[in-house]
């Protein structure tokens, strides 16, 4: 499969309401391969035939109006929807590095270690900053103090928070500002060395400065991690992501380079949504 | 393609104001060039003076379009076709202002020519003017109607204007050698011919911007791209 980042930037004519142009494939596999996925909450089908390949070590943004299915799809990537009764994938497959993540005997805890998640509202545990970051390591069975110390510092540095908290590692995470709490949650996700980090509107509760810090962090993290971000902030998608997927009514309408989506989208629905002419 | 209404009515209003000011600039520029050329062909100093005075209003409109464009970018952060429309309108206004400057240059040269006996070679200018103005009007039409085909049709026509300019310049240089007493007059006609050639260049730029606005395709400087 050719990932979307390898697609040539050629001008294209505007076309109207054609099926989503799933990037055409074969040179390099996406780290996440979503193939013909349908998803339903009980009898309510909310994702229809979604196929896309998410390129490794890049930022992929999911955009679309509320209820379009972008968060549902994001939560499919580390099986967070398993906790909802009657909800699940009814067709298709999701593979991460070639491994079907919905295979019957898959270790979900290990999956979630490999695919970390950061939520809309920062949700530190009622513990110290240190213990928040160390939590994942401890439940993974790591008990050596020096290993945990090392991982905590590394994760906090990666989350661009170390300099701000290094002198108060043992105070409660609740004492941090909203932006710092969100970066603490990112550090907590990074501590278990995931390959993929999912972010569900990570800046929606943050002020512009805290948002800028998280966005800068995202830019740095993509050197090492594959990041998938759901955002309602179009400018943020434009600033942060390399590729963007636009969803509408549970369907993937367009998936392409972010520069292409925001300068000359191929689909009329995408154009109308990003320019504010929707509905 | 006529875009559906924006959710924010203020955006549509701001974009309409921007485009209307560009249209106004285009009408004033067209009128200014027409007055300058008529002043030349009919030896009318009054028209030349009006053409020169017109420039001030066009300069002010250029500043207004830039201000409105920057405000629009700042307030609405447009993307996709909206962004292209704003950027193209600003670029168009810059080309229109330069085009109007050529009108002023023509009017100034015409006033100098009018102080001396008429030169029959002045008629060389008329077909060039008509050719340049057709290019100009088509590029503006293409921008307003987002007509990519019409915009593309303007670009090859610039060569015809360049050829007319070369031919007129050759003829005028010959006349300078034959009749050195009218040297200044012929020189002024050469300058006017070159001004019209520049008007064609600006019309070409505007047509290229019209293609970008409508189709997101950058067709500038394609002759410089080496063939693969």
Interface residues (C-beta under 8 A of the other chain):
Chain A: X11 X13 X14 X234 X235 X238 X262 X263 X264 X265 X271 X272 X274 X275 X276 X277 X278 X279
Chain B: X1 X3 X4 X5 X6 X7 X8 X11 X77 X78 X79 X80 X81 X82 X83 X84 X215 X216 X217 X218
